[in-house]
Amino acid sequence: MGNLGFMTLMLAGVLAFYGMITSVIGAKINSEGLTRSATNASYLTSFILSISTLCLIYAFTTHDFSLNYVASHSSLNLDPKLTWVALYAGNEGSLLFIAWIFSVLATIAIWKCPILAKPGLPYTTATLMFILLFYIVVMSTMANPFEKLDIPPIDGRGMNPLLTHPGMFLHPPMLMTGLIGVGIPFSFGIGQLISGEQGNEWLIAARYWGLIIWCILTIGLMLGSWWAYTILGWGGYWGWDPVENAGLLPWLPLTAFVHSIIVQQRRNMFKSWNIALIIFAWGFAMYGMFMNRGGPVPSVHSFGQSTMGWIFLLFLGFNLIVALILFYINHKKLKDNSQIDSFLSREASFLVNNLLFLLIAFVTLWGVLYPLISDIFKGVVVTVGQPYYNTLTGPIFLCLVVLMGIGPLMPWRSLNNKRIMKRFITPIIISTVTLIICIILGINKIAPLISFSTCTFVLTGILREWITGTRLRSKRNNEILPIAFIKLLLSNKPRYGGYIAHFGVVILAFSVTGSSFFSLQQDFSLSLGQEAELGNYKIQYIAIENITNADNVETKAIVNLYKNGSFLGILKPGYVFYPSFNMASVRAGIISSPVEDFYLIASEFRENQAMFRIHINPLVFWMWISGPIFILGTVLALLPGKPKYSIEIEQLEKR
Amino acid sequence: MEYLIIGMLSILSLLITIRPLTHLPKELDRTDPNKNLFNARSAIYQEMELLRLDYELGLLETGQYQKQIHQYRIQLASILIAEGNT
């Protein structure tokens, strides 16, 4: 199957090259036949790459150790369920996965291209095929997943132990799909720029794809946090690791983009700004690929590490230069038809929101690059740690949450002061009451006080919108309240989907605040039978358990857990040691509740003694709840409905 | 076997790719103009409905609301004329 896999890869490369060249020629000479031929070639790339991917999966399932990649990332003992994870466990396989998923997304994007974006579609297709071709060329010349070994080993090396976690079934594919997926709205943007249209034609496609990719990237990041929390064994969920940051960086301008595209739809503004945002997002996504494929900063995530980071850096540079040249050439065509009437308007709040997201992105980028910069200019590697990120980005995130509450209450264009007061009065009262309650409850730190009251402000704003809208609808149409509420949500899916996503952000902010400012942590050295207490919890070290498996050795502490004197359960924290990788994977003992998580790590096992680290992390539970809410909101916003035709109508009138 | 499969895939790809060059479909990707107009018209009705809801929620000033509704009515009229002409 190795030969077939490689040859299909080559065939996909030929098709991508043909699709890229032919679509441009077809557009230039206005040949419908050529552009259709290019489209067919583009569709075929996904079919052919699917076969290539299936060949690699087949090689894993049949333990074909004649393939270097299979021998390096699986073994005879590998749980068959993990075959899917093995596919992208290393550099070559993950590149194949990225190319395959991108080809599938590209096919759907071309197939479902909205009518308005059709004039730029040949150039969009060419851009998509160019990106795909890059990955295929890299695989076929530098990272061939079907490379054969002269002497196949009897057994493979096995899979990186850190990847044997349930989160790995979805986290890496989601993140890789999210990162490469930014290429879809980017390609529509480039198609728009090259075709020289007026700046609104790509809107529907860009919004749709922007939201889909945003949702995928969000899920990827959240699953990554969950993985870090449960397997890295440091008690936290976000460590500002360089590769974590690489995933976050494109998410930030993409979030700004999915907001500002609404302004272009509604007010015909921010045309060039939106193109710039998607170029930024793509630049950051490519930077993420560079970091993952041999970036200069070490990371706990570097499973796909290789020495070919430079090629991704070159690709990033080329993409940015071409995109910026096209942007410069076309900037006059992208001039806005209207401007912000007042600072107290929804469009102004969108602009501030965008700037804050970009500010966080550049603060994060500076933190990631600072060790390199300090090394180049001072000869000393100065590492930037969590305090830098938390201190600088924390307040900006809080400002964003505040803005998230203010923005939806603002009208388009402008509003007089009386109306502003009317709309803001209830949220302000409720958030002030929350502030007072928090102070009474003994919270005396400024940041959480601001955060909790801000969360209630936003929540009240959203609820107020829902309640007022539902009542109005119920009264006007004689509908019962639940029906009126559902119909209200369905009446403007993008808006109410956005509110649901905002609701998810409030829950996330609530959780981050709780876990950041009220967590407890302490280390204990316990002998068998000894007890330790932290907060309301008490642990008792009962026994040690050693289990030898085929490819690893598990060492676990058996611990009884009590809360306020009542028995809560037995925890088995420990680690799994993988001799073939000389690597240990931590298994924390976690008991989670809506109020707080009890998180126990055991290490340094001796005959009768072990070290224990207890974390009590309040409100972390809500972080994992916020994820499905984000998805729900995005799905609602994406649900098909009658699209906004204001731009189509404008064009229709011109005809 | 592998070479046979790749050979067949190559031929299939070639056929699918060159087909539009030899058999240009008579009906190209043109959407029915009447359908477009109908979609646009129903979308305007929906926009007007949303605008009214926005106004009732206090998201719009009376002046803005009336101006916007007026614009929609003009757009609607131009669509109805276009529909009549097709």
Interface residues (C-beta under 8 A of the other chain):
Chain A: M1 N3 L4 M7 T8 L11 L15 Y18 E32 G33 L34 R36 S37 T39 N40 A41 Y43 L44 I48 I51 I115 K118 P411 W412 R413 S414 L415 N416 R419 K422 R423 E465 T468 G469 L472 R473 S491 N492 K642 P643 K644 Y645 S646 E648 I649 L652 E653
Chain B: E2 Y3 I5 I6 L9 S10 S13 I16 T17 I18 R19 P20 L21 L24 P25 L28 D29 T31 N36 L37 N39 A40 S42 A43 I44 Q46 E47 E49 L50 L53 D54 E56 L57 G58 L59 L60 E61 Q64 Q75 S78 I79 A82
